[in-house]
Amino acid sequence: MEDQTSRIYTEVYNILHLLGEDYINSLPKSLYGMIKKNIVNSETLKYKSLHEINKDNVLKNSIAMIALFDLNYWCKSEKDKKELKLLLEENYINNETEKRNKYSPDNIFKKKTNNNDNLPIVIKQESTFKKIINFFLKFFRTK
């Protein structure tokens, strides 16, 4: 668990440095000091740009911490805060719906069939993780 916590702090530290000094300076110095104190001295977790960040190479808790910083320190207007809160609520609802569908007692004991006629139609839509990243990218580009 401690190793994962150090990795979260390292990822957050690297993301903060990609965002720039303005974002770092808007955080309380004690908070930034705590992040800096708990990082792992590893070059393997460094990112070259914000576009390299995706759900495969960043822990969910790291993104959650950045989202929390955005909500508490970087959102300048109430409109931005409301948009972020709505996005986070939508993400929460989607996750809960997935869990409910996946672990529903009705679905657990259903017999699985291999019939291709019963395959669902795949509708491609942007994942909530990607929506959060795009929100941050849009938010940071406008500043």
ChimeraX commands (.cxc) that place a marker at each C-alpha (Angstrom):
marker #1 position 0.00,0.00,0.00 radius 0.5
marker #1 position 2.82,2.40,0.83 radius 0.5
marker #1 position 4.39,1.75,-2.57 radius 0.5
marker #1 position 1.13,2.68,-4.30 radius 0.5
marker #1 position 0.82,5.85,-2.19 radius 0.5
marker #1 position 4.33,6.89,-3.21 radius 0.5
marker #1 position 3.47,6.22,-6.83 radius 0.5
marker #1 position 0.35,8.39,-6.55 radius 0.5
marker #1 position 2.38,11.26,-5.13 radius 0.5
marker #1 position 5.00,10.81,-7.86 radius 0.5
marker #1 position 2.39,10.85,-10.61 radius 0.5
marker #1 position 0.69,13.91,-9.14 radius 0.5
marker #1 position 4.06,15.65,-8.80 radius 0.5
marker #1 position 4.88,14.93,-12.46 radius 0.5
marker #1 position 1.45,16.08,-13.65 radius 0.5
marker #1 position 1.76,19.28,-11.62 radius 0.5
marker #1 position 5.07,20.04,-13.32 radius 0.5
marker #1 position 3.47,19.49,-16.72 radius 0.5
marker #1 position 0.73,21.96,-15.81 radius 0.5
marker #1 position 3.21,24.66,-14.84 radius 0.5
marker #1 position 4.25,26.94,-12.03 radius 0.5
marker #1 position 0.95,28.85,-11.92 radius 0.5
marker #1 position -0.90,25.71,-10.88 radius 0.5
marker #1 position 1.79,24.69,-8.41 radius 0.5
marker #1 position 1.85,28.16,-6.84 radius 0.5
marker #1 position -1.92,28.16,-6.38 radius 0.5
marker #1 position -1.66,25.09,-4.11 radius 0.5
marker #1 position -0.92,25.60,-0.42 radius 0.5
marker #1 position 2.83,25.32,0.18 radius 0.5
marker #1 position 2.30,22.66,2.86 radius 0.5
marker #1 position 0.31,20.51,0.44 radius 0.5
marker #1 position 2.90,20.80,-2.31 radius 0.5
marker #1 position 5.64,20.11,0.26 radius 0.5
marker #1 position 3.87,16.92,1.35 radius 0.5
marker #1 position 3.59,15.76,-2.28 radius 0.5
marker #1 position 7.25,16.54,-2.92 radius 0.5
marker #1 position 8.33,14.78,0.28 radius 0.5
marker #1 position 6.50,11.56,-0.61 radius 0.5
marker #1 position 7.59,11.12,-4.23 radius 0.5
marker #1 position 9.61,8.16,-5.46 radius 0.5
marker #1 position 12.87,9.14,-7.10 radius 0.5
marker #1 position 12.13,7.27,-10.28 radius 0.5
marker #1 position 12.44,8.61,-13.80 radius 0.5
marker #1 position 10.17,5.89,-15.20 radius 0.5
marker #1 position 7.00,7.72,-14.18 radius 0.5
marker #1 position 7.82,11.03,-15.88 radius 0.5
marker #1 position 5.54,12.20,-18.66 radius 0.5
marker #1 position 6.61,14.38,-21.55 radius 0.5
marker #1 position 3.18,15.91,-22.17 radius 0.5
marker #1 position -0.37,15.88,-20.85 radius 0.5
marker #1 position -1.42,13.87,-23.90 radius 0.5
marker #1 position 0.60,10.87,-22.66 radius 0.5
marker #1 position -1.62,10.58,-19.61 radius 0.5
marker #1 position -4.32,7.94,-19.89 radius 0.5
marker #1 position -6.03,5.35,-17.73 radius 0.5
marker #1 position -3.39,2.76,-18.61 radius 0.5
marker #1 position -0.41,4.65,-17.21 radius 0.5
marker #1 position -1.91,6.70,-14.36 radius 0.5
marker #1 position -3.60,5.45,-11.22 radius 0.5
marker #1 position -7.21,6.47,-10.65 radius 0.5
marker #1 position -6.28,7.98,-7.29 radius 0.5
marker #1 position -3.74,10.27,-8.97 radius 0.5
marker #1 position -6.42,11.63,-11.31 radius 0.5
marker #1 position -8.79,11.95,-8.36 radius 0.5
marker #1 position -6.21,14.02,-6.49 radius 0.5
marker #1 position -5.69,16.32,-9.49 radius 0.5
marker #1 position -9.49,16.65,-9.85 radius 0.5
marker #1 position -9.71,17.60,-6.18 radius 0.5
marker #1 position -7.01,20.24,-6.65 radius 0.5
marker #1 position -8.90,21.57,-9.65 radius 0.5
marker #1 position -12.14,21.79,-7.70 radius 0.5
marker #1 position -10.62,23.40,-4.61 radius 0.5
marker #1 position -7.81,25.59,-5.95 radius 0.5
marker #1 position -7.90,26.03,-9.73 radius 0.5
marker #1 position -11.56,26.56,-10.66 radius 0.5
marker #1 position -11.90,30.31,-10.82 radius 0.5
marker #1 position -15.65,30.55,-11.34 radius 0.5
marker #1 position -18.64,28.84,-9.87 radius 0.5
marker #1 position -19.62,27.75,-13.39 radius 0.5
marker #1 position -16.34,25.78,-13.73 radius 0.5
marker #1 position -16.89,24.21,-10.32 radius 0.5
marker #1 position -20.43,23.19,-11.23 radius 0.5
marker #1 position -19.27,21.65,-14.53 radius 0.5
marker #1 position -16.57,19.66,-12.76 radius 0.5
marker #1 position -18.97,18.51,-10.04 radius 0.5
marker #1 position -21.47,17.38,-12.67 radius 0.5
marker #1 position -18.74,15.47,-14.52 radius 0.5
marker #1 position -17.63,13.78,-11.29 radius 0.5
marker #1 position -21.22,12.91,-10.37 radius 0.5
marker #1 position -21.80,11.47,-13.84 radius 0.5
marker #1 position -18.66,9.37,-13.47 radius 0.5
marker #1 position -19.82,8.11,-10.07 radius 0.5
marker #1 position -23.28,7.23,-11.38 radius 0.5
marker #1 position -21.81,5.40,-14.38 radius 0.5
marker #1 position -19.49,3.38,-12.15 radius 0.5
marker #1 position -22.30,2.46,-9.79 radius 0.5
marker #1 position -24.55,1.44,-12.69 radius 0.5
marker #1 position -21.79,-0.76,-14.10 radius 0.5
marker #1 position -21.29,-2.42,-10.73 radius 0.5
marker #1 position -25.02,-2.90,-10.27 radius 0.5
marker #1 position -25.35,-4.51,-13.70 radius 0.5
marker #1 position -22.24,-6.63,-13.31 radius 0.5
marker #1 position -23.03,-7.97,-9.85 radius 0.5
marker #1 position -26.82,-8.08,-10.03 radius 0.5
marker #1 position -28.23,-11.31,-8.59 radius 0.5
marker #1 position -30.38,-11.61,-11.70 radius 0.5
marker #1 position -27.34,-11.53,-13.98 radius 0.5
marker #1 position -24.96,-13.63,-11.91 radius 0.5
marker #1 position -26.91,-16.86,-12.24 radius 0.5
marker #1 position -28.02,-16.49,-15.84 radius 0.5
marker #1 position -26.62,-19.10,-18.13 radius 0.5
marker #1 position -24.16,-17.63,-20.59 radius 0.5
marker #1 position -24.78,-18.43,-24.23 radius 0.5
marker #1 position -22.33,-18.41,-27.09 radius 0.5
marker #1 position -24.94,-17.61,-29.69 radius 0.5
marker #1 position -23.85,-14.72,-31.91 radius 0.5
marker #1 position -27.46,-13.63,-32.39 radius 0.5
marker #1 position -27.59,-12.42,-28.82 radius 0.5
marker #1 position -24.50,-10.25,-28.93 radius 0.5
marker #1 position -25.06,-6.65,-27.87 radius 0.5
marker #1 position -24.56,-3.79,-30.28 radius 0.5
marker #1 position -21.43,-1.90,-29.33 radius 0.5
marker #1 position -21.92,1.84,-29.19 radius 0.5
marker #1 position -18.63,3.65,-28.94 radius 0.5
marker #1 position -18.73,6.50,-26.55 radius 0.5
marker #1 position -16.09,8.44,-24.75 radius 0.5
marker #1 position -15.15,6.92,-21.40 radius 0.5
marker #1 position -15.64,8.99,-18.29 radius 0.5
marker #1 position -11.90,8.91,-17.68 radius 0.5
marker #1 position -11.31,10.39,-21.13 radius 0.5
marker #1 position -14.00,13.01,-20.44 radius 0.5
marker #1 position -12.16,14.08,-17.29 radius 0.5
marker #1 position -8.84,14.31,-19.14 radius 0.5
marker #1 position -10.46,16.28,-21.98 radius 0.5
marker #1 position -12.10,18.59,-19.43 radius 0.5
marker #1 position -8.72,19.31,-17.86 radius 0.5
marker #1 position -7.07,19.80,-21.23 radius 0.5
marker #1 position -9.85,22.19,-22.30 radius 0.5
marker #1 position -9.67,23.97,-18.95 radius 0.5
marker #1 position -5.88,24.39,-19.08 radius 0.5
marker #1 position -5.84,25.54,-22.70 radius 0.5
marker #1 position -8.23,28.39,-21.93 radius 0.5
marker #1 position -6.04,29.83,-19.18 radius 0.5
marker link #1:1,2 radius 0.2
marker link #1:2,3 radius 0.2
marker link #1:3,4 radius 0.2
marker link #1:4,5 radius 0.2
marker link #1:5,6 radius 0.2
marker link #1:6,7 radius 0.2
marker link #1:7,8 radius 0.2
marker link #1:8,9 radius 0.2
marker link #1:9,10 radius 0.2
marker link #1:10,11 radius 0.2
marker link #1:11,12 radius 0.2
marker link #1:12,13 radius 0.2
marker link #1:13,14 radius 0.2
marker link #1:14,15 radius 0.2
marker link #1:15,16 radius 0.2
marker link #1:16,17 radius 0.2
marker link #1:17,18 radius 0.2
marker link #1:18,19 radius 0.2
marker link #1:19,20 radius 0.2
marker link #1:20,21 radius 0.2
marker link #1:21,22 radius 0.2
marker link #1:22,23 radius 0.2
marker link #1:23,24 radius 0.2
marker link #1:24,25 radius 0.2
marker link #1:25,26 radius 0.2
marker link #1:26,27 radius 0.2
marker link #1:27,28 radius 0.2
marker link #1:28,29 radius 0.2
marker link #1:29,30 radius 0.2
marker link #1:30,31 radius 0.2
marker link #1:31,32 radius 0.2
marker link #1:32,33 radius 0.2
marker link #1:33,34 radius 0.2
marker link #1:34,35 radius 0.2
marker link #1:35,36 radius 0.2
marker link #1:36,37 radius 0.2
marker link #1:37,38 radius 0.2
marker link #1:38,39 radius 0.2
marker link #1:39,40 radius 0.2
marker link #1:40,41 radius 0.2
marker link #1:41,42 radius 0.2
marker link #1:42,43 radius 0.2
marker link #1:43,44 radius 0.2
marker link #1:44,45 radius 0.2
marker link #1:45,46 radius 0.2
marker link #1:46,47 radius 0.2
marker link #1:47,48 radius 0.2
marker link #1:48,49 radius 0.2
marker link #1:49,50 radius 0.2
marker link #1:50,51 radius 0.2
marker link #1:51,52 radius 0.2
marker link #1:52,53 radius 0.2
marker link #1:53,54 radius 0.2
marker link #1:54,55 radius 0.2
marker link #1:55,56 radius 0.2
marker link #1:56,57 radius 0.2
marker link #1:57,58 radius 0.2
marker link #1:58,59 radius 0.2
marker link #1:59,60 radius 0.2
marker link #1:60,61 radius 0.2
marker link #1:61,62 radius 0.2
marker link #1:62,63 radius 0.2
marker link #1:63,64 radius 0.2
marker link #1:64,65 radius 0.2
marker link #1:65,66 radius 0.2
marker link #1:66,67 radius 0.2
marker link #1:67,68 radius 0.2
marker link #1:68,69 radius 0.2
marker link #1:69,70 radius 0.2
marker link #1:70,71 radius 0.2
marker link #1:71,72 radius 0.2
marker link #1:72,73 radius 0.2
marker link #1:73,74 radius 0.2
marker link #1:74,75 radius 0.2
marker link #1:75,76 radius 0.2
marker link #1:76,77 radius 0.2
marker link #1:77,78 radius 0.2
marker link #1:78,79 radius 0.2
marker link #1:79,80 radius 0.2
marker link #1:80,81 radius 0.2
marker link #1:81,82 radius 0.2
marker link #1:82,83 radius 0.2
marker link #1:83,84 radius 0.2
marker link #1:84,85 radius 0.2
marker link #1:85,86 radius 0.2
marker link #1:86,87 radius 0.2
marker link #1:87,88 radius 0.2
marker link #1:88,89 radius 0.2
marker link #1:89,90 radius 0.2
marker link #1:90,91 radius 0.2
marker link #1:91,92 radius 0.2
marker link #1:92,93 radius 0.2
marker link #1:93,94 radius 0.2
marker link #1:94,95 radius 0.2
marker link #1:95,96 radius 0.2
marker link #1:96,97 radius 0.2
marker link #1:97,98 radius 0.2
marker link #1:98,99 radius 0.2
marker link #1:99,100 radius 0.2
marker link #1:100,101 radius 0.2
marker link #1:101,102 radius 0.2
marker link #1:102,103 radius 0.2
marker link #1:103,104 radius 0.2
marker link #1:104,105 radius 0.2
marker link #1:105,106 radius 0.2
marker link #1:106,107 radius 0.2
marker link #1:107,108 radius 0.2
marker link #1:108,109 radius 0.2
marker link #1:109,110 radius 0.2
marker link #1:110,111 radius 0.2
marker link #1:111,112 radius 0.2
marker link #1:112,113 radius 0.2
marker link #1:113,114 radius 0.2
marker link #1:114,115 radius 0.2
marker link #1:115,116 radius 0.2
marker link #1:116,117 radius 0.2
marker link #1:117,118 radius 0.2
marker link #1:118,119 radius 0.2
marker link #1:119,120 radius 0.2
marker link #1:120,121 radius 0.2
marker link #1:121,122 radius 0.2
marker link #1:122,123 radius 0.2
marker link #1:123,124 radius 0.2
marker link #1:124,125 radius 0.2
marker link #1:125,126 radius 0.2
marker link #1:126,127 radius 0.2
marker link #1:127,128 radius 0.2
marker link #1:128,129 radius 0.2
marker link #1:129,130 radius 0.2
marker link #1:130,131 radius 0.2
marker link #1:131,132 radius 0.2
marker link #1:132,133 radius 0.2
marker link #1:133,134 radius 0.2
marker link #1:134,135 radius 0.2
marker link #1:135,136 radius 0.2
marker link #1:136,137 radius 0.2
marker link #1:137,138 radius 0.2
marker link #1:138,139 radius 0.2
marker link #1:139,140 radius 0.2
marker link #1:140,141 radius 0.2
marker link #1:141,142 radius 0.2
marker link #1:142,143 radius 0.2
view
